[in-house]
Amino acid sequence: MRRILLLAHRVPTTGNFTLNDLAGGAGRMDEVARAVSTAFTTSNDLRRDTEMTILFSSEPPPAARKIELVGARLRYLNPDERSTAALLKNALVRSIGFPRELESSPGLRVAPADPARELAAFLQRPGALWLTEDGTPLEDSPFAGGDVGVVLSDPYDPSDAELALLRGSNVPRRSVGPRRLRSSQVIDVVQNALDRAETERRPPPSER
């Protein structure tokens, strides 16, 4: 299973933003939506082997939120960022005043969250990696198979509290290149590297 944790720092957790200003008043929801689309969409299908969690931490608990997307069950996800942002906005709006997890659409769950606790739990999963510019180049540390979980941030740097958890966890650090890339671009590179590693592990047709 491929798991992605995206730290989103400024998106209003109430969903109180307009789809006409995703890059401004929506706290860079444009890039969050683009990251979701990149994580799951291929040319003509969705990745069913991927799960993604977005931690919205612009407000402290209990106003903080998490959205979980499960590729095996996901529906209504289109490749354009506006409709993806609308799907996420709807989930945030529906969660207002709701104390428990709810499934706002098939394969998309939203719930109140303690972002620090969620990040710490994710870092304890087998195969967890921190994607950061000062990590070991990805090409020098190919994926070995099994479950993979990657942590990355939206266009804003991780908070001091998040950095303390990330540095204290001793999870491996990986870098997809020497230049800072958008979150969606990082996800694209990682998914491609996982695709290649998976293909290389398959036995040739004569041995199947």
Secondary structure as GFF3:
##gff-version 3
##sequence-region A 1 208
A	DSSP	beta_strand	2	8	.	.	.	ID=ss1
A	DSSP	three_ten_helix	19	21	.	.	.	ID=ss2
A	DSSP	alpha_helix	29	40	.	.	.	ID=ss3
A	DSSP	beta_strand	50	56	.	.	.	ID=ss4
A	DSSP	beta_strand	65	70	.	.	.	ID=ss5
A	DSSP	alpha_helix	81	94	.	.	.	ID=ss6
A	DSSP	beta_strand	102	105	.	.	.	ID=ss7
A	DSSP	beta_strand	108	112	.	.	.	ID=ss8
A	DSSP	alpha_helix	115	123	.	.	.	ID=ss9
A	DSSP	beta_strand	128	137	.	.	.	ID=ss10
A	DSSP	three_ten_helix	138	140	.	.	.	ID=ss11
A	DSSP	beta_strand	148	153	.	.	.	ID=ss12
A	DSSP	alpha_helix	160	169	.	.	.	ID=ss13
A	DSSP	beta_strand	173	175	.	.	.	ID=ss14
A	DSSP	alpha_helix	183	201	.	.	.	ID=ss15
A	DSSP	three_ten_helix	205	207	.	.	.	ID=ss16
###
